[in-house]
């Protein structure tokens, strides 16, 4: 898929822009499920270890949420809205 700059997207009509956005955000449900299965194992162990280190579950989840948000922002094919 060719990557389009958002200035190019602005020149297409609204329905075309939505299709482009859907293509950018599309991921395989099967691969996500497989990845999630592995993450659940690792995440549970990581949370347990961090809780043993003295962090609350809420602190851990907020920190993870911030890190995940930063990772999404760093993806080159994610849309940027201003």
C-alpha positions as CSV (number, residue, x, y, z in Angstrom):
1,X,0.0,0.0,0.0
2,X,1.3,3.4,-0.9
3,X,1.6,5.8,2.0
4,X,-0.2,9.1,1.4
5,X,0.6,12.3,3.1
6,X,-2.3,13.9,4.9
7,X,-2.2,16.8,2.5
8,X,-2.9,14.3,-0.3
9,X,-5.8,12.8,1.8
10,X,-7.3,16.3,2.1
11,X,-7.6,16.4,-1.7
12,X,-9.9,13.3,-1.8
13,X,-13.5,13.3,-0.9
14,X,-14.7,12.2,2.6
15,X,-15.6,8.6,1.7
16,X,-12.3,8.1,0.0
17,X,-10.5,9.5,3.0
18,X,-12.3,7.1,5.3
19,X,-11.3,4.1,3.2
20,X,-7.7,5.2,3.3
21,X,-7.9,5.6,7.1
22,X,-9.5,2.1,7.4
23,X,-6.6,0.6,5.3
24,X,-4.0,2.3,7.6
25,X,-5.7,1.0,10.8
26,X,-6.4,-2.5,9.5
27,X,-4.7,-5.4,11.2
28,X,-5.3,-9.1,11.0
29,X,-7.7,-10.4,13.7
30,X,-6.0,-13.8,13.8
31,X,-2.5,-12.3,14.3
32,X,-3.8,-10.0,17.0
33,X,-5.4,-12.9,18.8
34,X,-2.2,-14.9,18.6
35,X,-0.1,-12.0,19.7
36,X,-2.6,-11.3,22.6
37,X,-2.2,-14.9,23.8
38,X,1.5,-14.5,24.1
39,X,1.2,-11.0,25.6
40,X,-1.2,-12.3,28.3
41,X,1.4,-14.7,29.5
42,X,4.2,-12.2,29.6
43,X,2.1,-9.3,30.9
44,X,0.8,-11.3,33.8
45,X,4.4,-12.2,34.8
46,X,5.6,-8.6,34.4
47,X,2.7,-7.2,36.4
48,X,3.3,-9.7,39.2
49,X,7.0,-8.8,39.3
50,X,6.3,-5.1,39.4
51,X,3.8,-5.6,42.2
52,X,6.4,-7.5,44.2
53,X,8.7,-4.5,43.6
54,X,6.2,-2.3,45.4
55,X,4.1,-0.7,42.5
56,X,0.4,-0.8,42.7
57,X,-1.6,-2.4,39.8
58,X,-3.0,1.0,39.0
59,X,0.5,2.6,38.7
60,X,1.6,-0.3,36.5
61,X,-1.4,0.0,34.2
62,X,-1.1,3.8,33.9
63,X,2.6,3.5,33.0
64,X,1.9,0.8,30.5
65,X,-0.9,2.8,29.0
66,X,1.4,5.8,28.5
67,X,4.1,3.7,27.0
68,X,1.6,2.1,24.5
69,X,0.3,5.5,23.5
70,X,3.9,6.6,22.8
71,X,4.5,3.5,20.7
72,X,1.3,4.2,18.7
73,X,2.4,7.8,18.1
74,X,5.8,6.6,16.8
75,X,4.3,4.3,14.1
76,X,5.0,5.8,10.7
77,X,1.7,4.6,9.2
78,X,-0.6,6.0,11.9
79,X,-2.7,9.0,11.0
80,X,-1.8,12.4,12.6
81,X,-4.6,14.8,13.4
82,X,-3.8,18.4,14.1
